[in-house]
Amino acid sequence: MDEAFAGMPSSGPLWTEANEWALATAGSKAHVERDLRERHYQECLGLP
């Protein structure tokens, strides 16, 4: 468990919000990294 969540309750609205925020942040970060890799790959191949 992350230290940031150590003092938080394991249920309830705060916990749900924290989980949703963490999932959304992780998801968008992965999406951005994937887009950057694809763009870099296309540039290396000389694609538009």
mmJSON file of the N, C-alpha and C atoms, coordinates in Angstrom:
{"data_MODEL":{"atom_site":{
"group_PDB":["ATOM","ATOM","ATOM","ATOM","ATOM","ATOM","ATOM","ATOM","ATOM","ATOM","ATOM","ATOM","ATOM","ATOM","ATOM","ATOM","ATOM","ATOM","ATOM","ATOM","ATOM","ATOM","ATOM","ATOM","ATOM","ATOM","ATOM","ATOM","ATOM","ATOM","ATOM","ATOM","ATOM","ATOM","ATOM","ATOM","ATOM","ATOM","ATOM","ATOM","ATOM","ATOM","ATOM","ATOM","ATOM","ATOM","ATOM","ATOM","ATOM","ATOM","ATOM","ATOM","ATOM","ATOM","ATOM","ATOM","ATOM","ATOM","ATOM","ATOM","ATOM","ATOM","ATOM","ATOM","ATOM","ATOM","ATOM","ATOM","ATOM","ATOM","ATOM","ATOM","ATOM","ATOM","ATOM","ATOM","ATOM","ATOM","ATOM","ATOM","ATOM","ATOM","ATOM","ATOM","ATOM","ATOM","ATOM","ATOM","ATOM","ATOM","ATOM","ATOM","ATOM","ATOM","ATOM","ATOM","ATOM","ATOM","ATOM","ATOM","ATOM","ATOM","ATOM","ATOM","ATOM","ATOM","ATOM","ATOM","ATOM","ATOM","ATOM","ATOM","ATOM","ATOM","ATOM","ATOM","ATOM","ATOM","ATOM","ATOM","ATOM","ATOM","ATOM","ATOM","ATOM","ATOM","ATOM","ATOM","ATOM","ATOM","ATOM","ATOM","ATOM","ATOM","ATOM","ATOM","ATOM","ATOM","ATOM","ATOM","ATOM","ATOM","ATOM","ATOM"],
"id":[1,2,3,4,5,6,7,8,9,10,11,12,13,14,15,16,17,18,19,20,21,22,23,24,25,26,27,28,29,30,31,32,33,34,35,36,37,38,39,40,41,42,43,44,45,46,47,48,49,50,51,52,53,54,55,56,57,58,59,60,61,62,63,64,65,66,67,68,69,70,71,72,73,74,75,76,77,78,79,80,81,82,83,84,85,86,87,88,89,90,91,92,93,94,95,96,97,98,99,100,101,102,103,104,105,106,107,108,109,110,111,112,113,114,115,116,117,118,119,120,121,122,123,124,125,126,127,128,129,130,131,132,133,134,135,136,137,138,139,140,141,142,143,144],
"type_symbol":["N","C","C","N","C","C","N","C","C","N","C","C","N","C","C","N","C","C","N","C","C","N","C","C","N","C","C","N","C","C","N","C","C","N","C","C","N","C","C","N","C","C","N","C","C","N","C","C","N","C","C","N","C","C","N","C","C","N","C","C","N","C","C","N","C","C","N","C","C","N","C","C","N","C","C","N","C","C","N","C","C","N","C","C","N","C","C","N","C","C","N","C","C","N","C","C","N","C","C","N","C","C","N","C","C","N","C","C","N","C","C","N","C","C","N","C","C","N","C","C","N","C","C","N","C","C","N","C","C","N","C","C","N","C","C","N","C","C","N","C","C","N","C","C"],
"label_atom_id":["N","CA","C","N","CA","C","N","CA","C","N","CA","C","N","CA","C","N","CA","C","N","CA","C","N","CA","C","N","CA","C","N","CA","C","N","CA","C","N","CA","C","N","CA","C","N","CA","C","N","CA","C","N","CA","C","N","CA","C","N","CA","C","N","CA","C","N","CA","C","N","CA","C","N","CA","C","N","CA","C","N","CA","C","N","CA","C","N","CA","C","N","CA","C","N","CA","C","N","CA","C","N","CA","C","N","CA","C","N","CA","C","N","CA","C","N","CA","C","N","CA","C","N","CA","C","N","CA","C","N","CA","C","N","CA","C","N","CA","C","N","CA","C","N","CA","C","N","CA","C","N","CA","C","N","CA","C","N","CA","C","N","CA","C","N","CA","C"],
"label_alt_id":[null,null,null,null,null,null,null,null,null,null,null,null,null,null,null,null,null,null,null,null,null,null,null,null,null,null,null,null,null,null,null,null,null,null,null,null,null,null,null,null,null,null,null,null,null,null,null,null,null,null,null,null,null,null,null,null,null,null,null,null,null,null,null,null,null,null,null,null,null,null,null,null,null,null,null,null,null,null,null,null,null,null,null,null,null,null,null,null,null,null,null,null,null,null,null,null,null,null,null,null,null,null,null,null,null,null,null,null,null,null,null,null,null,null,null,null,null,null,null,null,null,null,null,null,null,null,null,null,null,null,null,null,null,null,null,null,null,null,null,null,null,null,null,null],
"label_comp_id":["MET","MET","MET","ASP","ASP","ASP","GLU","GLU","GLU","ALA","ALA","ALA","PHE","PHE","PHE","ALA","ALA","ALA","GLY","GLY","GLY","MET","MET","MET","PRO","PRO","PRO","SER","SER","SER","SER","SER","SER","GLY","GLY","GLY","PRO","PRO","PRO","LEU","LEU","LEU","TRP","TRP","TRP","THR","THR","THR","GLU","GLU","GLU","ALA","ALA","ALA","ASN","ASN","ASN","GLU","GLU","GLU","TRP","TRP","TRP","ALA","ALA","ALA","LEU","LEU","LEU","ALA","ALA","ALA","THR","THR","THR","ALA","ALA","ALA","GLY","GLY","GLY","SER","SER","SER","LYS","LYS","LYS","ALA","ALA","ALA","HIS","HIS","HIS","VAL","VAL","VAL","GLU","GLU","GLU","ARG","ARG","ARG","ASP","ASP","ASP","LEU","LEU","LEU","ARG","ARG","ARG","GLU","GLU","GLU","ARG","ARG","ARG","HIS","HIS","HIS","TYR","TYR","TYR","GLN","GLN","GLN","GLU","GLU","GLU","CYS","CYS","CYS","LEU","LEU","LEU","GLY","GLY","GLY","LEU","LEU","LEU","PRO","PRO","PRO"],
"label_asym_id":["A","A","A","A","A","A","A","A","A","A","A","A","A","A","A","A","A","A","A","A","A","A","A","A","A","A","A","A","A","A","A","A","A","A","A","A","A","A","A","A","A","A","A","A","A","A","A","A","A","A","A","A","A","A","A","A","A","A","A","A","A","A","A","A","A","A","A","A","A","A","A","A","A","A","A","A","A","A","A","A","A","A","A","A","A","A","A","A","A","A","A","A","A","A","A","A","A","A","A","A","A","A","A","A","A","A","A","A","A","A","A","A","A","A","A","A","A","A","A","A","A","A","A","A","A","A","A","A","A","A","A","A","A","A","A","A","A","A","A","A","A","A","A","A"],
"label_entity_id":["1","1","1","1","1","1","1","1","1","1","1","1","1","1","1","1","1","1","1","1","1","1","1","1","1","1","1","1","1","1","1","1","1","1","1","1","1","1","1","1","1","1","1","1","1","1","1","1","1","1","1","1","1","1","1","1","1","1","1","1","1","1","1","1","1","1","1","1","1","1","1","1","1","1","1","1","1","1","1","1","1","1","1","1","1","1","1","1","1","1","1","1","1","1","1","1","1","1","1","1","1","1","1","1","1","1","1","1","1","1","1","1","1","1","1","1","1","1","1","1","1","1","1","1","1","1","1","1","1","1","1","1","1","1","1","1","1","1","1","1","1","1","1","1"],
"label_seq_id":[1,1,1,2,2,2,3,3,3,4,4,4,5,5,5,6,6,6,7,7,7,8,8,8,9,9,9,10,10,10,11,11,11,12,12,12,13,13,13,14,14,14,15,15,15,16,16,16,17,17,17,18,18,18,19,19,19,20,20,20,21,21,21,22,22,22,23,23,23,24,24,24,25,25,25,26,26,26,27,27,27,28,28,28,29,29,29,30,30,30,31,31,31,32,32,32,33,33,33,34,34,34,35,35,35,36,36,36,37,37,37,38,38,38,39,39,39,40,40,40,41,41,41,42,42,42,43,43,43,44,44,44,45,45,45,46,46,46,47,47,47,48,48,48],
"pdbx_PDB_ins_code":[null,null,null,null,null,null,null,null,null,null,null,null,null,null,null,null,null,null,null,null,null,null,null,null,null,null,null,null,null,null,null,null,null,null,null,null,null,null,null,null,null,null,null,null,null,null,null,null,null,null,null,null,null,null,null,null,null,null,null,null,null,null,null,null,null,null,null,null,null,null,null,null,null,null,null,null,null,null,null,null,null,null,null,null,null,null,null,null,null,null,null,null,null,null,null,null,null,null,null,null,null,null,null,null,null,null,null,null,null,null,null,null,null,null,null,null,null,null,null,null,null,null,null,null,null,null,null,null,null,null,null,null,null,null,null,null,null,null,null,null,null,null,null,null],
"Cartn_x":[0.848,0.0,0.881,0.443,1.171,1.124,2.21,2.225,1.21,0.956,0.011,-1.392,-1.709,-3.04,-3.1,-1.971,-1.9,-2.906,-3.097,-3.99,-5.431,-5.703,-7.059,-7.877,-9.186,-10.041,-10.055,-10.301,-10.261,-11.584,-12.534,-13.808,-14.382,-15.463,-16.083,-15.712,-16.336,-16.168,-14.736,-13.98,-12.599,-11.764,-11.924,-11.162,-11.528,-12.822,-13.287,-12.724,-12.782,-12.243,-10.755,-10.021,-8.575,-8.271,-9.017,-8.808,-9.124,-10.249,-10.631,-9.595,-9.088,-8.078,-6.799,-6.389,-5.164,-5.312,-6.46,-6.69,-6.725,-7.409,-7.503,-6.13,-5.346,-4.011,-3.115,-3.147,-2.324,-2.748,-4.051,-4.562,-4.174,-4.301,-3.973,-2.467,-1.666,-0.215,0.197,-0.391,-0.08,-0.508,-1.65,-2.159,-1.21,-0.759,0.165,1.48,2.012,3.276,3.138,2.003,1.783,1.724,1.015,0.943,2.325,3.14,4.486,5.342,5.247,6.004,5.569,4.262,3.758,4.224,4.186,4.612,6.097,6.897,8.34,8.617,7.898,8.069,7.727,6.617,6.211,7.25,7.798,8.824,10.068,10.433,11.608,11.403,10.178,9.881,9.619,9.533,9.262,7.798,6.921,5.487,4.944,3.856,3.283,2.72],
"Cartn_y":[-1.196,0.0,1.242,2.229,3.484,4.232,4.896,5.664,6.798,7.338,8.445,8.017,6.736,6.25,5.598,5.561,4.827,5.343,6.663,7.226,7.31,6.915,7.037,5.804,5.988,4.819,3.916,2.631,1.687,1.638,2.461,2.534,3.93,4.211,5.52,6.423,7.604,8.505,8.969,9.229,9.686,8.604,7.369,6.258,6.059,6.113,5.935,7.032,8.276,9.398,9.219,8.818,8.636,7.534,6.434,5.334,5.763,6.472,6.912,7.882,8.78,9.74,9.01,8.039,7.288,6.508,5.878,5.11,6.028,7.164,8.096,8.661,8.985,9.534,8.5,7.279,6.214,5.939,5.924,5.658,6.731,8.003,9.079,9.144,8.835,8.835,7.752,6.567,5.479,5.848,6.512,6.911,7.918,8.895,9.909,9.261,8.366,7.699,6.869,6.196,5.395,6.301,7.425,8.368,8.887,9.205,9.715,8.658,7.41,6.329,6.142,6.16,5.987,7.129,8.352,9.514,9.407,9.017,8.872,7.786,6.687,5.573,6.021,6.755,7.242,8.205,9.077,10.015,9.256,8.212,7.421,6.745,6.353,5.699,6.707,7.986,9.017,9.092,8.578,8.645,10.019,10.431,11.752,11.798],
"Cartn_z":[0.0,0.0,0.0,-0.711,-0.814,0.516,0.887,2.128,2.088,0.903,0.772,1.191,1.025,1.35,2.732,3.445,4.704,5.726,5.799,6.8,6.352,5.134,4.613,4.965,5.125,5.366,4.143,4.358,3.244,2.492,2.906,2.198,2.385,1.661,1.786,0.634,0.594,-0.555,-0.784,0.291,0.101,-0.565,-0.108,-0.665,-2.127,-2.439,-3.815,-4.706,-4.233,-5.013,-5.264,-4.241,-4.386,-5.394,-5.308,-6.25,-7.671,-7.854,-9.195,-9.753,-8.891,-9.34,-9.741,-8.918,-9.215,-10.519,-10.713,-11.941,-13.154,-13.033,-14.156,-14.496,-13.472,-13.698,-14.367,-13.864,-14.443,-15.877,-16.116,-17.457,-18.445,-18.045,-18.969,-19.206,-18.178,-18.343,-19.335,-19.199,-20.124,-21.537,-21.657,-22.972,-23.626,-22.859,-23.38,-23.795,-22.952,-23.282,-24.551,-24.717,-25.917,-27.151,-27.041,-28.162,-28.535,-27.54,-27.814,-28.502,-28.041,-28.68,-30.128,-30.376,-31.74,-32.634,-32.118,-32.901,-33.225,-32.241,-32.442,-33.485,-33.392,-34.332,-35.753,-35.894,-37.213,-37.778,-36.93,-37.393,-37.854,-37.134,-37.509,-38.864,-39.149,-40.422,-41.538,-41.174,-42.17,-42.57,-41.713,-41.997,-41.607,-42.24,-41.912,-40.503],
"occupancy":[1.0,1.0,1.0,1.0,1.0,1.0,1.0,1.0,1.0,1.0,1.0,1.0,1.0,1.0,1.0,1.0,1.0,1.0,1.0,1.0,1.0,1.0,1.0,1.0,1.0,1.0,1.0,1.0,1.0,1.0,1.0,1.0,1.0,1.0,1.0,1.0,1.0,1.0,1.0,1.0,1.0,1.0,1.0,1.0,1.0,1.0,1.0,1.0,1.0,1.0,1.0,1.0,1.0,1.0,1.0,1.0,1.0,1.0,1.0,1.0,1.0,1.0,1.0,1.0,1.0,1.0,1.0,1.0,1.0,1.0,1.0,1.0,1.0,1.0,1.0,1.0,1.0,1.0,1.0,1.0,1.0,1.0,1.0,1.0,1.0,1.0,1.0,1.0,1.0,1.0,1.0,1.0,1.0,1.0,1.0,1.0,1.0,1.0,1.0,1.0,1.0,1.0,1.0,1.0,1.0,1.0,1.0,1.0,1.0,1.0,1.0,1.0,1.0,1.0,1.0,1.0,1.0,1.0,1.0,1.0,1.0,1.0,1.0,1.0,1.0,1.0,1.0,1.0,1.0,1.0,1.0,1.0,1.0,1.0,1.0,1.0,1.0,1.0,1.0,1.0,1.0,1.0,1.0,1.0],
"B_iso_or_equiv":[0.0,0.0,0.0,0.0,0.0,0.0,0.0,0.0,0.0,0.0,0.0,0.0,0.0,0.0,0.0,0.0,0.0,0.0,0.0,0.0,0.0,0.0,0.0,0.0,0.0,0.0,0.0,0.0,0.0,0.0,0.0,0.0,0.0,0.0,0.0,0.0,0.0,0.0,0.0,0.0,0.0,0.0,0.0,0.0,0.0,0.0,0.0,0.0,0.0,0.0,0.0,0.0,0.0,0.0,0.0,0.0,0.0,0.0,0.0,0.0,0.0,0.0,0.0,0.0,0.0,0.0,0.0,0.0,0.0,0.0,0.0,0.0,0.0,0.0,0.0,0.0,0.0,0.0,0.0,0.0,0.0,0.0,0.0,0.0,0.0,0.0,0.0,0.0,0.0,0.0,0.0,0.0,0.0,0.0,0.0,0.0,0.0,0.0,0.0,0.0,0.0,0.0,0.0,0.0,0.0,0.0,0.0,0.0,0.0,0.0,0.0,0.0,0.0,0.0,0.0,0.0,0.0,0.0,0.0,0.0,0.0,0.0,0.0,0.0,0.0,0.0,0.0,0.0,0.0,0.0,0.0,0.0,0.0,0.0,0.0,0.0,0.0,0.0,0.0,0.0,0.0,0.0,0.0,0.0],
"pdbx_formal_charge":[null,null,null,null,null,null,null,null,null,null,null,null,null,null,null,null,null,null,null,null,null,null,null,null,null,null,null,null,null,null,null,null,null,null,null,null,null,null,null,null,null,null,null,null,null,null,null,null,null,null,null,null,null,null,null,null,null,null,null,null,null,null,null,null,null,null,null,null,null,null,null,null,null,null,null,null,null,null,null,null,null,null,null,null,null,null,null,null,null,null,null,null,null,null,null,null,null,null,null,null,null,null,null,null,null,null,null,null,null,null,null,null,null,null,null,null,null,null,null,null,null,null,null,null,null,null,null,null,null,null,null,null,null,null,null,null,null,null,null,null,null,null,null,null],
"auth_seq_id":[1,1,1,2,2,2,3,3,3,4,4,4,5,5,5,6,6,6,7,7,7,8,8,8,9,9,9,10,10,10,11,11,11,12,12,12,13,13,13,14,14,14,15,15,15,16,16,16,17,17,17,18,18,18,19,19,19,20,20,20,21,21,21,22,22,22,23,23,23,24,24,24,25,25,25,26,26,26,27,27,27,28,28,28,29,29,29,30,30,30,31,31,31,32,32,32,33,33,33,34,34,34,35,35,35,36,36,36,37,37,37,38,38,38,39,39,39,40,40,40,41,41,41,42,42,42,43,43,43,44,44,44,45,45,45,46,46,46,47,47,47,48,48,48],
"auth_comp_id":["MET","MET","MET","ASP","ASP","ASP","GLU","GLU","GLU","ALA","ALA","ALA","PHE","PHE","PHE","ALA","ALA","ALA","GLY","GLY","GLY","MET","MET","MET","PRO","PRO","PRO","SER","SER","SER","SER","SER","SER","GLY","GLY","GLY","PRO","PRO","PRO","LEU","LEU","LEU","TRP","TRP","TRP","THR","THR","THR","GLU","GLU","GLU","ALA","ALA","ALA","ASN","ASN","ASN","GLU","GLU","GLU","TRP","TRP","TRP","ALA","ALA","ALA","LEU","LEU","LEU","ALA","ALA","ALA","THR","THR","THR","ALA","ALA","ALA","GLY","GLY","GLY","SER","SER","SER","LYS","LYS","LYS","ALA","ALA","ALA","HIS","HIS","HIS","VAL","VAL","VAL","GLU","GLU","GLU","ARG","ARG","ARG","ASP","ASP","ASP","LEU","LEU","LEU","ARG","ARG","ARG","GLU","GLU","GLU","ARG","ARG","ARG","HIS","HIS","HIS","TYR","TYR","TYR","GLN","GLN","GLN","GLU","GLU","GLU","CYS","CYS","CYS","LEU","LEU","LEU","GLY","GLY","GLY","LEU","LEU","LEU","PRO","PRO","PRO"],
"auth_asym_id":["A","A","A","A","A","A","A","A","A","A","A","A","A","A","A","A","A","A","A","A","A","A","A","A","A","A","A","A","A","A","A","A","A","A","A","A","A","A","A","A","A","A","A","A","A","A","A","A","A","A","A","A","A","A","A","A","A","A","A","A","A","A","A","A","A","A","A","A","A","A","A","A","A","A","A","A","A","A","A","A","A","A","A","A","A","A","A","A","A","A","A","A","A","A","A","A","A","A","A","A","A","A","A","A","A","A","A","A","A","A","A","A","A","A","A","A","A","A","A","A","A","A","A","A","A","A","A","A","A","A","A","A","A","A","A","A","A","A","A","A","A","A","A","A"],
"auth_atom_id":["N","CA","C","N","CA","C","N","CA","C","N","CA","C","N","CA","C","N","CA","C","N","CA","C","N","CA","C","N","CA","C","N","CA","C","N","CA","C","N","CA","C","N","CA","C","N","CA","C","N","CA","C","N","CA","C","N","CA","C","N","CA","C","N","CA","C","N","CA","C","N","CA","C","N","CA","C","N","CA","C","N","CA","C","N","CA","C","N","CA","C","N","CA","C","N","CA","C","N","CA","C","N","CA","C","N","CA","C","N","CA","C","N","CA","C","N","CA","C","N","CA","C","N","CA","C","N","CA","C","N","CA","C","N","CA","C","N","CA","C","N","CA","C","N","CA","C","N","CA","C","N","CA","C","N","CA","C","N","CA","C","N","CA","C","N","CA","C"],
"pdbx_PDB_model_num":[1,1,1,1,1,1,1,1,1,1,1,1,1,1,1,1,1,1,1,1,1,1,1,1,1,1,1,1,1,1,1,1,1,1,1,1,1,1,1,1,1,1,1,1,1,1,1,1,1,1,1,1,1,1,1,1,1,1,1,1,1,1,1,1,1,1,1,1,1,1,1,1,1,1,1,1,1,1,1,1,1,1,1,1,1,1,1,1,1,1,1,1,1,1,1,1,1,1,1,1,1,1,1,1,1,1,1,1,1,1,1,1,1,1,1,1,1,1,1,1,1,1,1,1,1,1,1,1,1,1,1,1,1,1,1,1,1,1,1,1,1,1,1,1]
}}}
